[in-house]
Amino acid sequence: MAADASHRAVLIATAQAHDDEMRARIRRHQQERVQRVPALQTVDMGKVGHGSRDLATALASQTQAGTLVMVDCLTLWLTHWLMPYTASDSEHNRPSAQDWPAQQAHFLEAIAGARGPVVLVGNEIGLGVIPLGREVRQFVDALGTLNQRVAAACDRVTLMAAGLPLCLKGST
């Protein structure tokens, strides 16, 4: 069956390139995406909202009927809020962990208001060893809370393990 020409797909990538290794990783992912999904449009969050951390505005600006929006990844987005790379952040642009609950709520509202299908990618990192550091334990807890709230807001939740899907909520 041929795809409907009015349908499109958009990727909102949350990765930020702060060093050479990450820049190379992002380039590799971009090249692989072009080969696998040539029609997939990638959106730079920093160009659609109030900065590279405003995922809610980025999502709201892209969602519409006939457009699949994929966000990759929620874990990196949370990292930018709770463990920001400060070398490139000026004092006035540096995120505050105190602002995180409002950002999370704003994003959940954007999910609820989506006018088309949305696919969210994130990591489940709470299945392993308990981290030694207080900050890392706080991050694991915050990611667990984010994952739970996002799952509650979504009709379908799938856990991928070893490339195999496990349906946690909704139908496959």
C-alpha positions as CSV (number, residue, x, y, z in Angstrom):
1,M,0.0,0.0,0.0
2,A,1.4,3.4,-1.0
3,A,1.9,6.0,1.7
4,D,-0.5,9.0,1.6
5,A,1.4,12.0,0.2
6,S,-0.1,14.3,2.8
7,H,1.4,12.3,5.6
8,R,4.8,13.2,7.0
9,A,7.2,12.3,9.8
10,V,9.2,14.6,12.0
11,L,11.9,13.8,14.5
12,I,12.6,16.1,17.4
13,A,16.1,15.2,18.5
14,T,17.1,16.4,22.0
15,A,20.8,15.6,21.8
16,Q,23.2,18.5,22.1
17,A,26.7,18.4,20.8
18,H,29.1,19.8,23.5
19,D,32.2,17.8,22.5
20,D,33.8,16.1,19.4
21,E,32.6,12.7,20.3
22,M,29.0,13.8,20.6
23,R,29.2,15.8,17.4
24,A,30.4,12.6,15.6
25,R,27.7,10.5,17.2
26,I,25.0,13.0,16.1
27,R,26.4,13.1,12.5
28,R,26.4,9.3,12.4
29,H,22.8,9.1,13.6
30,Q,21.8,11.7,11.0
31,Q,23.5,9.8,8.2
32,E,21.9,6.5,9.3
33,R,18.4,8.1,9.5
34,V,18.8,9.5,6.0
35,Q,19.5,6.0,4.7
36,R,16.7,4.3,6.7
37,V,14.0,6.9,6.5
38,P,14.9,9.5,3.8
39,A,11.6,11.5,4.2
40,L,12.0,12.0,7.9
41,Q,12.5,15.7,8.7
42,T,14.6,16.4,11.7
43,V,13.8,19.5,13.8
44,D,16.4,21.4,15.9
45,M,14.7,22.2,19.2
46,G,16.7,25.4,19.6
47,K,15.1,26.8,16.4
48,V,11.4,26.2,17.3
49,G,11.0,27.2,20.9
50,H,12.6,29.2,23.6
51,G,15.8,27.3,23.5
52,S,17.0,23.8,23.2
53,R,15.3,22.6,26.4
54,D,11.8,23.7,25.6
55,L,10.5,20.3,24.3
56,A,6.8,21.2,24.9
57,T,7.0,24.2,22.5
58,A,8.9,22.1,20.0
59,L,6.3,19.3,20.2
60,A,3.4,21.7,20.0
61,S,4.9,23.5,16.9
62,Q,5.1,20.2,15.0
63,T,2.0,18.2,15.9
64,Q,-0.8,18.2,13.4
65,A,-3.1,15.7,11.8
66,G,-1.2,13.6,9.2
67,T,2.1,14.2,10.9
68,L,3.9,11.6,13.0
69,V,6.2,13.3,15.5
70,M,8.9,11.3,17.2
71,V,10.9,12.6,20.1
72,D,14.3,11.1,20.8
73,C,15.0,11.1,23.6
74,L,13.4,12.0,26.9
75,T,16.4,10.9,28.9
76,L,18.7,13.3,27.2
77,W,16.1,16.1,27.6
78,L,16.0,15.5,31.3
79,T,19.8,15.4,31.4
80,H,19.8,18.9,29.9
81,W,17.6,20.1,32.7
82,L,19.1,18.3,35.7
83,M,22.7,17.9,34.7
84,P,23.4,20.7,32.2
85,Y,26.6,21.0,30.4
86,T,27.7,24.3,31.9
87,A,30.7,25.2,29.8
88,S,28.5,26.5,27.0
89,D,25.6,27.8,29.2
90,S,25.8,31.4,30.1
91,E,24.5,32.3,33.6
92,H,21.2,33.7,32.1
93,N,20.7,30.6,29.9
94,R,21.6,27.9,32.4
95,P,18.6,25.8,33.4
96,S,17.6,25.4,37.0
97,A,16.5,22.1,38.4
98,Q,13.8,24.2,40.2
99,D,12.2,24.9,36.8
100,W,12.0,21.2,35.9
101,P,8.6,20.4,37.5
102,A,7.0,23.2,35.4
103,Q,8.7,22.1,32.2
104,Q,7.6,18.5,32.8
105,A,4.0,19.7,33.4
106,H,4.1,21.8,30.2
107,F,5.4,18.9,28.2
108,L,2.6,16.6,29.5
109,E,0.1,19.3,28.5
110,A,1.7,19.3,25.0
111,I,1.3,15.5,24.8
112,A,-2.4,15.8,25.7
113,G,-2.9,18.5,23.2
114,A,-1.1,16.7,20.3
115,R,-3.2,16.9,17.1
116,G,-1.5,13.8,15.5
117,P,0.4,10.7,16.5
118,V,3.4,11.1,18.8
119,V,6.2,8.5,19.5
120,L,8.4,9.2,22.5
121,V,11.7,7.4,23.1
122,G,13.3,7.2,26.5
123,N,15.5,5.0,28.6
124,E,14.5,2.8,31.5
125,I,17.6,3.1,33.7
126,G,16.1,2.0,37.0
127,L,16.4,-1.7,36.4
128,G,20.1,-2.0,37.4
129,V,22.5,-1.3,40.2
130,I,21.7,1.6,42.5
131,P,24.1,4.4,41.7
132,L,26.6,5.5,44.4
133,G,26.3,9.3,44.0
134,R,23.4,11.3,45.4
135,E,23.0,13.4,42.2
136,V,22.8,10.3,40.1
137,R,20.3,8.6,42.4
138,Q,18.2,11.8,42.1
139,F,18.4,11.7,38.3
140,V,17.3,8.1,38.3
141,D,14.4,8.9,40.5
142,A,13.4,12.0,38.3
143,L,13.6,9.8,35.1
144,G,11.4,7.2,36.7
145,T,8.9,9.8,37.6
146,L,9.0,11.3,34.1
147,N,8.6,7.9,32.5
148,Q,5.6,7.1,34.8
149,R,3.9,10.4,34.0
150,V,4.5,10.1,30.3
151,A,3.2,6.5,30.3
152,A,0.1,7.7,32.1
153,A,-0.5,10.3,29.4
154,C,0.0,7.9,26.5
155,D,-2.5,5.4,25.1
156,R,0.3,2.9,24.3
157,V,3.6,2.1,26.0
158,T,6.1,-0.4,24.7
159,L,9.3,-1.5,26.4
160,M,12.1,-2.5,24.0
161,A,14.6,-5.1,25.3
162,A,17.1,-6.8,23.1
163,G,15.3,-5.4,20.0
164,L,12.0,-7.1,21.1
165,P,8.8,-5.2,22.0
166,L,7.0,-5.8,25.3
167,C,3.6,-4.1,25.3
168,L,3.1,-2.5,28.7
169,K,0.0,-0.5,28.0
170,G,-2.5,-0.5,25.1
171,S,-2.5,-2.8,22.0
172,T,0.4,-3.5,19.7
